[in-house]
Amino acid sequence: MSKYYLYHQGQQQGPFSDLEIVTKYVEKAFDATTYIFDSLKNDWVLLVEHPLFMQALARPAMTEVDHIVNQMEQLADHRRQKKWFVMRNEVKTGPFNMLEVIQLLQEKKIFEFDHITNSSLKSWKRIADCEDFSRERVRSLKQQKDADVVGIFKDRQYARVNYDSQILVHNNKSVWKGQSYEIGTGGAGLALADQTLQLDQTVFLHFKVGSKIPPFNAICTIVNKQASKAGAEIVKYGVKFTNISKSIQDRIKEFSSTSATDKSA
């Protein structure tokens, strides 16, 4: 069996069999800049131009590219198919494609507690329980920044940072204990073991002492409600501050700015 010497990144390597060379090329140990010694020409030539390896090396590369392109085309088709129907407040709307549903979620026209279905589902499911719209899938889509996704995701007007504080929530009828998990000058994220609070509902919050922010009260409007996983009791609410003292708002702004700077450092 013939053996060959290669020259890659300033070093001569080998000898290798033809099978070893093809394997290492597919594994990216060698690339298009690698040279091989051609005994017939008594000279170094590019590996990808050597007559014995030209076809063998081109085929895996082309197969990999074709596979990636095919996956991208399938994903684009999946996103464009208008197959989703949404049920909110007992009103059915649709059909929507995947990106349109995500945009409705981002614009808070529908929520994770609403229900969704398509022809392949046997029944209506909560959007939160549908894998296509899981937080992980949506987060991954946002990070890709594809052309057809631009404009769907909008940055929050007021940046929020992690903030752990015990809270009391009441609506003039009932009181709930809970925990905050984020805060910003415009509002906060809360976790409660209760699902009865509704969007646009006004609630009164008391934040107990937390990191660098003294205890304070605030009147808020519920602007978001994230469904918990099946069987879990905790529900996450997003609230917007509608009445809060200027001094506390300044403290929150200072805390948010400092925490964001520390996180990026």
C-alpha positions in Angstrom: 0.0 0.0 0.0 1.3 3.4 -1.0 2.2 5.9 1.7 2.2 9.7 1.3 3.9 12.7 3.0 1.9 15.8 3.7 2.9 19.4 4.5 0.4 21.2 6.7 0.8 24.5 8.7 4.6 24.6 8.3 5.2 20.9 9.3 5.8 17.8 7.2 3.7 14.9 8.4 3.4 11.2 7.5 3.7 8.9 5.9 -0.1 8.2 5.7 -2.2 5.7 3.7 -4.8 7.1 1.3 -7.6 6.1 3.8 -5.8 7.9 6.6 -5.5 11.0 4.5 -9.2 11.1 3.6 -10.3 10.4 7.2 -8.1 13.2 8.5 -9.4 15.6 5.9 -13.0 14.9 6.8 -12.1 15.3 10.5 -10.5 18.7 9.5 -7.0 17.7 10.5 -6.1 18.7 7.0 -7.7 21.3 4.7 -7.5 23.0 1.3 -4.2 24.5 2.1 -2.5 21.2 2.8 0.2 20.0 0.4 1.1 16.4 -0.6 4.3 15.2 -2.2 3.6 13.9 -5.7 6.3 11.3 -6.5 5.5 11.4 -10.2 6.1 15.2 -10.4 8.8 15.1 -7.7 7.2 18.1 -6.2 4.6 19.3 -3.6 1.1 19.9 -4.9 -2.2 20.9 -3.2 -3.8 17.8 -1.6 -7.2 18.7 -3.1 -5.7 18.9 -6.6 -3.9 15.5 -6.4 -5.6 13.2 -9.0 -5.8 10.4 -6.5 -7.6 12.4 -3.9 -9.5 15.1 -5.8 -12.8 13.3 -6.0 -12.6 11.6 -2.7 -12.0 14.9 -0.9 -14.6 16.9 -2.8 -17.4 14.4 -2.2 -17.6 14.6 1.6 -17.3 18.4 1.6 -20.1 18.7 -1.0 -22.3 16.3 0.9 -21.8 18.2 4.1 -22.7 21.5 2.4 -25.7 20.0 0.7 -26.9 18.6 4.0 -26.6 22.1 5.7 -28.4 23.8 2.8 -31.2 21.2 2.9 -31.7 21.7 6.6 -31.9 25.4 6.2 -34.4 25.1 3.5 -36.6 22.7 5.5 -36.4 25.1 8.5 -37.4 28.0 6.4 -40.4 26.1 5.0 -41.4 25.0 8.5 -41.4 28.6 9.6 -43.5 29.8 6.6 -46.2 27.2 6.8 -49.5 28.8 8.0 -50.7 25.8 10.1 -51.1 27.2 13.6 -54.5 28.2 15.2 -54.6 30.0 18.5 -57.4 30.0 21.1 -57.5 33.1 23.4 -60.5 33.9 25.6 -62.5 31.2 23.7 -61.9 33.0 20.4 -60.1 31.0 17.7 -57.8 32.9 15.3 -55.4 31.8 12.5 -53.9 30.2 10.6 -50.5 31.6 11.5 -47.0 30.5 10.6 -44.4 29.9 13.3 -42.8 33.3 13.2 -46.2 35.1 13.3 -47.1 33.2 16.5 -43.8 34.2 18.0 -44.4 37.8 17.0 -47.8 37.8 18.7 -46.2 36.4 21.8 -43.5 39.2 21.7 -46.2 41.9 21.2 -48.2 40.4 24.1 -51.3 39.9 22.0 -51.3 36.2 23.0 -49.6 34.5 26.0 -48.1 31.2 27.0 -51.3 30.4 28.9 -53.3 30.6 25.6 -53.9 27.4 23.6 -52.6 26.4 20.2 -53.1 23.6 17.7 -52.5 22.4 14.1 -53.5 19.5 11.9 -50.9 17.2 13.4 -51.9 17.8 17.0 -54.7 15.7 18.5 -56.0 18.5 20.7 -55.4 22.0 21.9 -52.3 22.5 23.9 -51.0 25.4 26.0 -48.5 27.4 24.0 -46.0 26.8 26.9 -46.3 23.1 26.4 -45.7 23.2 22.7 -42.0 22.4 21.8 -42.0 24.7 18.8 -42.6 27.7 21.1 -40.6 26.7 24.1 -38.5 29.4 25.7 -35.3 27.5 24.7 -36.5 27.3 21.0 -37.4 31.0 20.9 -34.2 32.0 22.6 -32.2 30.0 20.1 -34.1 31.6 17.2 -33.4 35.1 18.6 -29.7 34.3 18.8 -29.5 33.2 15.1 -30.6 36.6 13.8 -31.8 35.3 10.5 -33.1 37.7 7.9 -36.7 36.5 8.3 -36.5 37.0 12.1 -35.3 40.6 12.1 -37.9 42.9 13.6 -39.8 40.2 15.6 -37.7 40.6 18.7 -37.5 44.0 20.3 -35.2 45.1 23.2 -36.9 45.9 26.5 -37.3 49.6 27.0 -36.0 49.4 30.6 -33.2 46.9 31.2 -33.7 44.4 34.0 -31.2 42.7 36.2 -31.4 39.8 38.6 -32.9 40.8 41.9 -33.9 38.4 44.7 -36.3 39.8 47.3 -39.3 38.5 49.2 -42.5 40.3 48.2 -46.1 40.6 49.3 -48.7 41.0 46.6 -52.3 42.1 47.3 -55.3 43.2 45.3 -57.5 44.7 48.1 -59.0 41.2 48.5 -56.2 38.6 48.9 -52.6 38.6 49.9 -49.9 36.4 48.4 -46.3 35.8 49.4 -43.8 35.5 46.6 -40.3 36.2 45.3 -38.9 38.7 42.8 -36.2 37.4 40.4 -35.5 40.6 38.3 -36.0 44.3 38.5 -35.6 47.5 36.5 -36.7 51.1 36.6 -39.9 50.2 34.7 -41.0 47.1 36.5 -40.1 43.7 37.9 -40.4 39.9 37.4 -42.2 38.0 40.2 -42.7 34.4 41.0 -45.9 33.4 42.9 -47.6 30.1 43.8 -50.8 31.4 42.3 -52.4 31.4 38.8 -55.4 33.6 39.5 -53.9 37.0 38.8 -54.8 38.3 35.3 -53.2 40.4 32.6 -53.9 44.2 33.0 -54.9 43.7 36.6 -53.7 46.3 39.1 -51.9 44.9 42.2 -50.0 46.4 45.1 -46.5 45.2 45.9 -44.4 45.4 49.0 -40.7 44.6 48.4 -38.8 43.6 51.5 -35.2 44.6 51.9 -33.0 43.4 49.1 -29.5 43.9 47.8 -28.7 47.7 47.9 -32.4 48.6 47.6 -34.4 49.5 50.7 -37.9 48.1 51.3 -40.5 49.9 49.2 -44.1 49.8 47.9 -45.3 50.1 44.4 -48.6 50.0 42.4 -48.2 47.8 39.4 -50.0 46.5 36.3 -49.6 42.9 35.3 -48.2 42.9 31.7 -47.0 39.3 31.3 -47.8 35.9 32.7 -45.6 32.9 32.0 -47.0 29.5 32.3 -45.2 27.1 34.6 -44.2 23.7 33.4 -46.9 21.0 33.7 -47.4 20.1 37.3 -45.5 23.0 38.7 -47.2 25.5 41.0 -45.0 28.6 40.5 -46.1 31.1 37.9 -44.0 34.0 36.7 -45.5 37.4 36.3 -44.1 40.5 34.7 -45.3 43.8 36.2 -45.0 47.4 35.2 -44.6 50.1 37.9 -47.4 52.6 37.6 -46.8 54.4 40.9 -43.5 54.4 42.7 -41.5 57.0 44.6 -38.8 58.9 42.7 -36.2 58.1 45.3 -36.8 54.4 45.0 -36.8 54.6 41.2 -33.4 56.3 41.3 -32.0 53.6 43.6 -33.3 50.9 41.2 -31.7 52.7 38.3 -28.4 52.9 40.1 -28.6 49.3 41.1 -29.5 48.2 37.6 -26.7 50.1 36.0 -24.1 48.8 38.4 -25.2 45.2 38.1 -25.3 45.4 34.3 -21.7 46.8 34.3 -20.5 44.1 36.7 -22.0 41.4 34.5 -20.4 42.7 31.3 -17.0 43.1 32.9 
